[in-house]
């Protein structure tokens, strides 16, 4: 688990940083490899 707040400004799939939860309301969506890596690093995942 990782806190979202430090990542909001860095994630490309969140265009409106004030309403960062909106992309998640659509259900499934694709994210870039760069965003995947950022999230994995924040979670300290081994990829």
C-alpha positions in Angstrom: 0.0 0.0 0.0 1.2 3.5 -0.7 -0.3 7.0 0.0 -1.8 8.7 -3.1 -1.2 12.3 -2.2 2.6 12.3 -2.9 1.9 10.7 -6.3 -0.9 12.9 -7.6 1.3 15.6 -9.2 3.6 13.0 -10.8 1.0 10.7 -12.4 0.2 11.4 -16.1 -3.2 9.7 -16.1 -4.5 12.3 -13.6 -5.1 15.4 -15.8 -7.0 17.4 -13.2 -5.0 17.2 -10.0 -7.7 18.8 -7.9 -10.2 16.1 -8.9 -7.7 13.2 -8.8 -10.3 10.5 -8.1 -12.2 11.0 -11.4 -10.1 8.6 -13.5 -11.0 5.8 -11.0 -14.7 6.3 -11.5 -14.5 5.0 -15.1 -13.6 1.5 -13.9 -10.7 -0.1 -15.9 -8.3 2.2 -17.7 -4.8 2.0 -19.1 -1.8 3.7 -17.6 1.6 4.3 -19.0 4.6 2.3 -18.1 6.1 5.4 -16.5 3.1 5.7 -14.2 3.2 2.0 -13.5 6.9 2.3 -12.4 6.1 5.3 -10.2 3.3 3.5 -8.4 5.4 0.3 -8.1 8.3 2.3 -6.6 6.0 4.0 -4.1 4.6 0.6 -3.1 8.2 -0.8 -2.8 7.2 -3.6 -5.2 9.6 -5.9 -6.8 9.0 -5.7 -10.6 
